[in-house]
Amino acid sequence: MSREEMLASLMVQASENGADIATLRAMIEESSELAAEKVLARLGLGDAGAQGDLDELRELLQAWRDAKTSAWKAFVGWAIRALLALVLIGIAVRLGGWELLK
């Protein structure tokens, strides 16, 4: 029995016998699962390979985040080195090191 048929039979049962709490819960569960299947199908994730696709996308996203973090750390490292080099050059100039180069 498909989800649509199950939901239809639950609705018939609810209209004939009155809607007790178990019937209402079953109707809500079936309708939410049916809606979730439709949404996944619209997004193109309703097939058997969808889980593998999502796993691959998560791996790519993690690799991008790792690369971005690594690039930022490298930039900060180079900026600190450049700043320290400028400080050393400033100290050398202050101590008269510029005169030694002439």
Secondary structure, DSSP 8 states (H G I E B T S, - for coil): --HHHHHHHHHHHHHHH---HHHHHHHHHHHHHHHHHHHHHHTT--STTHHHHHHHHHHHHHHHHHHHHHHHHHHHHHHHHHHHHHHHHHHHHHTTHHHHH-
